[in-house]
């Protein structure tokens, strides 16, 4: 009879075997890579990262960091999963619509790899909380789409001495890079060094402009690779900015980043941003407008407005023109009868192109672009301004042009129309 077995059956780690048997098997294909090995896997296991945003960029970042075995992953996101997220936010599911994105993502990550510690935080990072919330993380990862938050996370990373991995994706393009900290002993530029002022058009959001799901996937995957390289100590010797374009040749271009700017207000020798981040006044810097988180509509914008139900009673009247300001491709997806499509960019470049009657009502998807169109037409019209009756509407209704028509826009746009008037109207 053979003696007692000397083979260990304990699946847990020990000082001699610092990973569990499950982890050896789970991470084996990456540990055998040059520059990785057991020491690299242990660095990942001991790491703690903060991921701000569990949306289009956050989902691939979170998925790959969990799969790779990053020990503690903290997720900050105050938003809820919606159906319109699912084409690109691949950790969320139809069953979890309405759930906190932070919680939904954590469920998916724990299902993928129960060895990692995931901490969902159902909150937004604010100037008053940023330093305290992010202090314990080794790396801060910006997966947001708000310029204010982007600069806030940069400033927090600089104050805390942490590297920031930041990316952006919209339409068919995106970019990502590592900012701050040091690369092979050389100080990296922070985000403000490269972009001390908000770039024109940088405030565009996927909700307004659109985005290919694969673009957020590519950029998020690139961001995850930067995080892993940092944790392994294999970061690029020269800081690089990676630019991705779906129709580009090559698909990804890599540009050597500039050195830190001595004029930078965040990391320069005469920096004016202190630990009191609330003093940085991010809303003013980004020229931000206040947006209702529930409706997505600009709050407090000037101008006369009409509610969706009252608007319904005005459609088709001969003395009222309704102008839908959405791009032609969106107007072709779904539209309200008796409306005329003139995209916002055309209205802003030539407001008097809009045909006028006794009243002009502007309409858009959620009530923001219509305010801009209405404001532009009001500014262009005076009692002496010649106005154009423009092309006739499809239904042939017509009326003489008014000298100075009443100009309004629909509060809440087509979202309010679908909610309050016609539930069968398709939202997208």
C-alpha positions, 0 to 999 in steps of 0.5 A, a space after each residue: 500500500 502506498 504512503 500518504 500523498 505529498 502533493 499539495 491540494 490547497 488551491 490557495 497561495 502560500 509564501 512558496 507559491 504566491 499565486 493560487 492554482 487558479 491564478 497560475 492557470 488563468 494568467 499562464 499565457 501572459 506570464 510566459 511573455 518576456 518582461 512579464 513572468 511571476 514578478 510582473 503578475 505579482 505587481 499586477 496583483 498588488 496594484 490598485 487603480 481608479 477607473 473614472 467612467 464605466 462607459 464606452 472607454 471604461 468598459 474595455 479598460 475594465 474588462 482587460 484590467 480584470 482579465 489581466 489580474 489587476 488586484 484592486 480596481 475602483 470604478 467611479 460612475 454616477 450614471 445608469 445603464 441605458 439601452 443606447 449604451 449597449 452598442 459600445 459599452 460591452 460590459 452592460 447587458 439588456 437585463 441591467 438597463 437602469 442599473 448603476 453603471 459602476 455596479 453593472 460593470 463590477 458584476 461583469 468583472 467579477 464574473 470574468 475574474 473572481 480573483 480581483 477586488 472590484 469596488 464600485 463607487 456610484 458617484 462622480 469625481 468632484 473638485 471637493 472629493 478628487 484628492 481624497 477619492 484618488 489618493 490610494 490608487 497607483 494609476 488614475 484612468 480617465 474614461 470620461 467624456 466631459 472636458 471639466 472632468 478631464 482637466 480635474 483628473 489631470 490636476 488631481 493626478 499632478 497633485 498626487 504624483 500619479 500617472 494619468 492614462 487618458 483617452 477620448 473617442 467620438 464619431 470615427 476617431 480617438 486618441 490616448 496617452 499617458 500623462 504626468 509622472 515620469 518615464 524612465 526617469 524623465 518627467 512626462 507632460 501633464 494633460 494641461 501641458 499639451 492642451 492648456 486651453 479647451 480645443 474647439 469642438 472638444 465638448 462634443 459628446 457621443 450622445 450628440 455626435 455619434 460614435 462607432 462602438 469599435 472606436 471606443 473599443 480600440 481606444 479603451 483597449 489601447 488605454 488598458 495596454 498603457 496601464 498594464 505596461 506602467 504596472 509592469 514597469 515596461 512603459 515606453 521610454 518616450 511619452 507617446 500620443 496615439 491617434 486612431 481613425 477608423 478610415 485612416 491609413 495607418 489606422 493608428 498614428 503615434 506621435 512623440 509628445 512634447 516635454 512638460 511646459 514651464 508655463 503649465 499652471 498645473 505642473 510648471 514651476 509657477 503652478 497656480 493650481 493647489 490642493 484646493 481644486 475647487 479654486 480652479 473653477 473648471 466650469 468657467 475654464 471649460 465654458 461649460 453650460 449647466 446640463 440636466 443629467 436626466 434630460 440632457 438639456 441645457 438649463 437656463 438658456 435664454 429665449 422663448 420656449 414651448 412645451 411638447 404638448 402645446 407644440 403638438 397643437 401648432 403643427 400643420 398650421 399655415 402661419 407656423 413653420 417648424 424647422 427640425 435642426 438635426 443633421 439630414 441623416 438623423 432627420 431621415 431616421 425619424 421625423 414629425 410630419 409638416 416639418 422642414 429640415 435645415 441642419 443647425 450648421 446651415 442655420 448658424 452660417 445663414 440664419 436668414 435661410 430659414 423661411 419665416 411666417 407669423 411664427 417659427 418653431 425650432 425642433 431638435 433631438 433633446 432641446 439644445 441645438 434648437 435653442 442655438 438656432 432660435 437665438 441665431 434667427 432672433 439676432 438676425 431679424 429686425 423690422 427692416 430685415 428682408 426675410 425669405 419665405 424659403 421652400 414650401 413644406 411638403 404639405 403645400 401649406 403657405 402664408 405670407 412672411 411676417 416682418 418679425 416672426 415669433 421665434 420659439 423652440 421646443 423644450 426637451 425636443 423630440 425626447 419630450 415629444 416621444 415622452 409626452 405626445 407620441 410614445 411610438 416615436 422612435 428614440 435613438 
